[in-house]
Amino acid sequence: IMSKLSPSNNINNLVIIGHMGSGKSTIGLYLAKKLSYSFIDTDELIVKKIKMSISEYFKNFGEKEFRLIEEKTILDLLDKNTKNIIAFGGGAFQSFRVRQSVKKNAISIWLKCDLKTLAFRCSRKKNRPLLQDKNIKSVLKELNKLRADNFAKANYIFNVSKKTKSKLTNEIIDNLNLNENY
């Protein structure tokens, strides 16, 4: 499904956005292998930079401070035009500057996933700073209210619910007219 932003002609960078638990890293990594692109997880990149877990960083310095580092990391990354598949953290696409840069330097894909599936996936992982000691479903509902409008600005939207990794990846490749290993 095409959405509002017209895609930049730059297939050098594919950016994958969506809520935590929507499969950004899993699908991104799988897609990168199939296309011979490099895979970058912005959260992992930031962890290397700040030398602590994101949860720890949130506790010590707060979310606002984290978002500034995240924004700078992403803007630097998108400046380099190499064949990257970049998985963003769930909140990264909230930044206007990030969205502008993505629009110019990449093609964006929103992995849209129903909240029930997200809640189930997130309940199995303990490394989600925004979910700590909270009701997962209600937090995700709130985050969805905040983020869905921006996610919807992606060039492409794929519904990930009930799809296997390979089915979804093939769907992305077909829809974006990407050739495997070119």
C-alpha angles and dihedrals in degrees: 000000000000116000138194105291113075106231118253110240087243111110087166092098127035115192120201118203135176143105123311108278095028091113101255096146096038095049093037092055093046092047092048091054092050094047098037091239125140115256121222126183106199092206091056090047091052093048089056089049098047094036095223138074118279089242090057091046091051090051095048103037108013134241096281092060090047092052091056092054090045092052094049092047092052096045090052091048095050091051089067108078104208128127100279134158105205124195111203126209112255095260100040097093090060089079113094092209091052091050091050092050093047090050090054102037109028150021114252129217124191114207099208114201132175116252094241092059091044092051091050093049094045093048089065094057125064099193099087110112095194092053101049112137092344137115099271097207096051093046091051090048090054093045089049091054089052099043111028095085091056094042087054089063090071118119091238133024122200124185105224100185114123095357126125120236093251095045091051093045092051090048090054093047092049096046095048092043090234118164117223112244101357 
